Amino acid sequence: MTTDQSVLNRIEKLVAEEERLWSGGRPSDPELKRLKEIEVELDRAWDLLRQRRARREFGQDPDDAELRPAGIVRTYRDE
């Protein structure tokens, strides 16, 4: 079961990995690829957390929130 805390834990792990990859100086090509993946995963996790909070705020079940595809979440940022 997904909870707000489990989503936050995932975000924290991704941020820690991102910081670790940047801390070694100029990232290698594989590290840059992973950093892009982390960016997308973070966007999706934050989106899920926002969905859960909004559902709760409006009296809906936060467990009905779904992890949206990366393409959908990424287009929100570009608007």
Secondary structure, DSSP 8 states (H G I E B T S, - for coil): ---HHHHHHHHHHHHHHHHHHHHTSS--HHHHHHHHHHHHHHHHHHHHHHHHHHHHHTTS-GGG-----HHHHHHHHH-
